[in-house]
Structure formats: C-alpha cells, structure tokens
Amino acid sequence: MAKTTPATLALKKAGVAFDLHAYDYDPDAPRVGLQAAEALGADPARVLKTLMAEVDGKPVCAVLASDQEVAMKRLAAVFGGKSAAMMKPADAERITGFKVGGVSPFGQKKRCPTVVDEAALAHARVFVNAGQRGLQAELAPADLVAALGAIVAAIT
C-alpha cells in the first residue's frame, strides 16, 4: 500500500502533524466508516467519514463521525442553501480524484467548501481518510479544521 497520496502530500504541505494507520479495507462492509473504526480498534466517534454532497447543485464536503448520519437540512443551512443531497459516487470520484471508500477531505482535485461536525472537536485526536482505501490519518481536530479552512457546525 502506498503511503503517499494527494491527501498526505496536502497534509505535509499544510504543516499538519499526523500519523498514518493502515487497515484491511472491506469493500463489502455495509458501513465503511464503522468497518474502519472496528479494524483500527477506535471509537467510531473518532473515525470521521468524508461525504460529498451537493447544496443547491454545488459540491460540498461534510466530515462527521462514522457512526452518525448527516442531516441534509442542516447541511444546506450551513452553506446558505435550500436543499442538499448526497453526490452520486461517480461524481464524487471525478471531483475529488479519490475512489469512494478512500475519499479524503485533503488533496481533492477540486477543493470544495467543507464543514466538520462540531462533535469532532470533543476529541484530542481523530481519524480521517488519507486518500486511499484502508489508510487513515490521525490528527488533532483543530488541525483538520484549520488546514481545510472548514466551517464547524452541528450537521448530524
């Protein structure tokens, strides 16, 4: 498994301290984020999933705990929109440059406005996808927010 991805390069360029963790990715898992948490032996509230959505037809990125669901009305409101919907997987892959299951908020081909669920800030360290299926970056949530220039809001 390659340990250098567009996401890890973006993290290094931003000067973010992070640790990489590889695990056995299960493409057949019903919920990929929960499978990652289990494989890493981590609390699902600390393993964040990266979801690509559209608010009023414009791409956005939402980062939230793997055991939570995004509230579409809240997501739309964060970006001043009327409606939000999950992005089609093929569109998410085209916009981010990552395969679904390996989408990172860092190093996306087309940078999108990003929101991090406020609950993530309750932890000293969190995990986000490092740009490849089976690879997670562990970092401080404040660094996650700062490096992405993300909005922090309640979106679950």
TILO-222995 format. One record per residue (C-alpha): x negated, z negated, y negated. Coordinates in Angstrom, 3 decimals. Each point is the difference from the previous one (the first is absolute). Example, Ala and Ser with C-alpha at 12.3 -4.5 7.8 and 13.67 -1.06 7.14 Angstrom:
<atoms>
<east -12.300 | up -7.800 | north 4.500> $
<east -1.370 | up 0.660 | north -3.440> $
</atoms>
This chain:
<atoms>
<east 0.000 | up 0.000 | north 0.000> $
<east -1.309 | up 0.957 | north -3.420> $
<east -0.393 | up -2.947 | north -2.336> $
<east -0.252 | up 2.199 | north -3.095> $
<east 3.270 | up 1.424 | north -1.273> $
<east 1.255 | up 1.060 | north -3.437> $
<east 1.530 | up -3.497 | north -0.190> $
<east -3.238 | up -1.877 | north 0.746> $
<east -1.871 | up 2.244 | north -2.448> $
<east 2.610 | up -0.772 | north -2.696> $
<east -0.323 | up -3.734 | north 0.692> $
<east -3.796 | up 0.160 | north -0.288> $
<east 0.205 | up 2.075 | north -3.188> $
<east 2.377 | up -2.585 | north -1.501> $
<east -2.467 | up -2.767 | north 0.878> $
<east 2.494 | up -1.796 | north 2.247> $
<east -1.370 | up -2.400 | north 2.615> $
<east 1.656 | up 0.690 | north 3.356> $
<east -0.525 | up -0.392 | north 3.733> $
<east 0.981 | up 2.667 | north 2.516> $
<east 1.876 | up -0.817 | north 3.195> $
<east 0.564 | up 2.547 | north 2.760> $
<east 2.751 | up -0.385 | north 2.575> $
<east 1.683 | up 2.060 | north 2.704> $
<east 2.710 | up 1.988 | north -1.768> $
<east 3.175 | up 0.535 | north 2.042> $
<east 1.788 | up 3.164 | north -1.179> $
<east 3.055 | up -0.970 | north 2.075> $
<east 0.452 | up -3.433 | north -1.612> $
<east 3.476 | up -0.354 | north -1.527> $
<east -1.520 | up -1.552 | north -3.137> $
<east -3.611 | up 1.001 | north -0.633> $
<east -0.694 | up -2.799 | north -2.514> $
<east 1.155 | up -2.696 | north 2.388> $
<east -2.070 | up 1.543 | north 2.777> $
<east -3.045 | up -0.105 | north -2.310> $
<east 0.642 | up -3.673 | north -0.806> $
<east 0.282 | up -0.853 | north 3.678> $
<east -3.139 | up 1.959 | north 0.905> $
<east -1.941 | up -1.728 | north -2.799> $
<east 1.408 | up -3.438 | north 0.849> $
<east 1.175 | up -0.320 | north -3.609> $
<east 3.184 | up -1.270 | north -1.623> $
<east 2.256 | up 3.060 | north -0.635> $
<east 0.534 | up -1.272 | north -3.558> $
<east -3.738 | up 0.643 | north -0.626> $
<east -0.071 | up 3.481 | north 1.586> $
<east 1.409 | up 2.293 | north -2.653> $
<east 1.547 | up 3.367 | north 0.690> $
<east -0.247 | up 2.954 | north -2.369> $
<east 3.241 | up 1.903 | north -0.435> $
<east 0.380 | up 3.257 | north -1.862> $
<east 3.339 | up 0.452 | north -1.716> $
<east 1.628 | up 2.014 | north -2.748> $
<east 1.683 | up -1.440 | north -3.063> $
<east 2.234 | up 2.574 | north -1.670> $
<east -1.969 | up 2.646 | north 1.935> $
<east -3.452 | up -1.177 | north -1.140> $
<east -2.540 | up -1.418 | north 2.502> $
<east -0.795 | up -3.716 | north -0.051> $
<east -1.919 | up -2.356 | north 2.259> $
<east 1.303 | up -3.397 | north 1.132> $
<east -2.215 | up -2.634 | north 1.647> $
<east 1.743 | up -2.872 | north 1.746> $
<east -0.247 | up -2.340 | north 2.987> $
<east 0.313 | up 1.718 | north 3.363> $
<east 2.872 | up -2.284 | north 1.004> $
<east 2.115 | up 0.849 | north -3.064> $
<east 2.202 | up 2.909 | north -1.053> $
<east -0.114 | up 1.559 | north -3.455> $
<east 3.192 | up -0.335 | north -2.064> $
<east 0.561 | up 3.512 | north -1.353> $
<east 2.002 | up -1.142 | north -3.043> $
<east -2.794 | up -2.395 | north -0.973> $
<east -2.605 | up 2.700 | north 0.558> $
<east 1.886 | up 2.435 | north -2.238> $
<east 0.400 | up -2.669 | north -2.694> $
<east -3.739 | up -0.781 | north -0.024> $
<east -0.716 | up 3.593 | north -0.985> $
<east 2.970 | up 0.307 | north -2.367> $
<east 1.894 | up 2.287 | north 2.351> $
<east 3.540 | up 0.225 | north 1.279> $
<east -0.640 | up 0.670 | north 3.672> $
<east -2.769 | up -0.292 | north 2.572> $
<east -0.439 | up 1.436 | north 3.483> $
<east -2.756 | up 0.032 | north 2.577> $
<east -2.195 | up 3.080 | north -0.158> $
<east 0.049 | up 2.396 | north 2.953> $
<east -3.084 | up -0.594 | north 2.199> $
<east -1.298 | up 3.554 | north -0.527> $
<east 0.247 | up -0.413 | north -3.781> $
<east -1.731 | up -3.401 | north 0.167> $
<east -2.873 | up 1.529 | north 1.989> $
<east -0.315 | up 2.946 | north -2.399> $
<east -0.019 | up -2.182 | north -3.128> $
<east -2.270 | up -2.769 | north 1.311> $
<east -2.316 | up 1.987 | north 2.261> $
<east 0.489 | up -2.647 | north 2.700> $
<east 1.875 | up 0.150 | north 3.302> $
<east 3.111 | up -2.165 | north 0.236> $
<east -1.141 | up -3.261 | north 1.598> $
<east -3.251 | up 0.286 | north -1.932> $
<east 1.281 | up 0.251 | north -3.586> $
<east -1.987 | up -2.150 | north -2.396> $
<east 0.880 | up -0.798 | north -3.591> $
<east -3.662 | up 0.814 | north -0.784> $
<east -1.581 | up 3.450 | north -0.070> $
<east 3.207 | up 2.031 | north 0.039> $
<east -0.356 | up 3.705 | north -0.869> $
<east 2.656 | up -0.321 | north -2.702> $
<east 0.049 | up -3.460 | north -1.564> $
<east 3.533 | up -1.335 | north -0.320> $
<east 1.388 | up -2.925 | north -1.970> $
<east -0.282 | up -3.024 | north 2.291> $
<east 1.857 | up -3.287 | north 0.346> $
<east -1.233 | up -2.962 | north 2.042> $
<east 2.630 | up -2.484 | north 1.149> $
<east -0.541 | up -3.314 | north -1.790> $
<east 0.007 | up -1.926 | north 3.302> $
<east -3.423 | up 1.523 | north 0.816> $
<east -1.562 | up -2.059 | north -2.787> $
<east 0.816 | up -3.234 | north 1.870> $
<east -2.884 | up 0.673 | north 2.413> $
<east -3.745 | up -0.402 | north -0.542> $
<east -0.709 | up 3.222 | north 1.932> $
<east 2.192 | up 2.868 | north 1.159> $
<east -0.469 | up 3.098 | north 2.127> $
<east 0.795 | up 3.567 | north -1.068> $
<east -0.530 | up 3.214 | north 1.878> $
<east -3.504 | up 1.331 | north -0.553> $
<east 1.001 | up 3.656 | north 0.271> $
<east -0.011 | up 0.456 | north 3.739> $
<east 2.226 | up -1.018 | north 2.880> $
<east -1.476 | up -3.153 | north 1.507> $
<east -2.077 | up -1.009 | north -3.029> $
<east 0.918 | up -2.738 | north -2.489> $
<east -1.783 | up -1.249 | north -3.111> $
<east 0.219 | up -3.731 | north -0.709> $
<east -0.210 | up -0.933 | north -3.677> $
<east 1.299 | up -2.348 | north -2.676> $
<east 3.498 | up 0.999 | north -1.150> $
<east -1.060 | up -0.291 | north -3.663> $
<east -2.704 | up 2.618 | north 0.699> $
<east 2.605 | up 2.212 | north 1.679> $
<east 2.217 | up -0.127 | north -3.088> $
<east -2.829 | up 0.424 | north -2.500> $
<east -1.711 | up 2.906 | north 1.782> $
<east 3.285 | up 1.888 | north 0.323> $
<east 1.259 | up -0.854 | north -3.469> $
<east 3.132 | up -1.008 | north 1.905> $
<east 3.185 | up -1.605 | north -1.212> $
<east 0.821 | up -3.324 | north 1.661> $
<east 3.722 | up -0.523 | north 0.644> $
<east 2.489 | up -1.298 | north 2.545> $
<east 0.915 | up 3.104 | north 2.012> $
<east 1.216 | up -1.512 | north 3.284> $
</atoms>
